[in-house]
């Protein structure tokens, strides 16, 4: 289980770094759709970590409930 958590943590770091780089590239882009790309990138940079936190929080709560029922 520890190995899986480490792999998921590394994947999350890579994903966040990629989103930050995409945000910078979109901000510096001279494309006609740069504002839409920038807003989507900023949105993803905020929403994805919050979703990851929420999923882990709910998982921990569910796991505690399972442990209480077994006792």
N, C-alpha and C positions, 0 to 999 in steps of 0.2 A: 504493500500500500504506500509505503514511504517513497518508493521509486516512482510510482505513478504520480504522486503529488509533485515530486521534483520535476518530472517531465512536463506536467501541466503548467507548473510555475514558469519554467523556461519558455514554453510555448506562449504563455501570456505576456511575458516580457518582450518576446520577439514581435508579437502582434501589436502591443502598445508602441514599441519603437517604430514599427512599420507605419502605424497610423500617424505618429508624430512627424515622420519623414514625409508622408503623403500630404499632411497639412501644410508643411513648409513648401513642398513642391507646388501645391495648388495655390498657395498664397503668392508665390513668385511667378506663376504661370501667366502667359499672355494670351491664353485661350479665351474665346468668347464666352465659354461656360465656366470660367474660373470661379465666379462667385457661388454658383451652385455646387461645384466640386468642393470648394472651401467649406461651405456650410455643412455639407454631408460629412466631410472629414472631421470637422469640429464636433458635430453631433455624435459620430461614431466614437470619437476619442472620449467623450463623456459617458455615453450610454453603455458601451460594452463593458468597461470596468464596473459600473454600477450593477449591471446584470450578472456579471461574474460573482460579485460580492453577494448579491441577493440569492443566487443559486447555492453558494456555499453556506450561507446563513440558514436557509431553509433545510438544507441537507443536514446540518448539525442539529437543528431543532428536531427533525424527524428521527435522527439517530438517537437522540436523548429520549424521545418518546418510546422508541422501540426497546431501549434498555430498561425503562421504567416498567413496561408491560411484562417483560420477561421475568422480573423479580417477583 
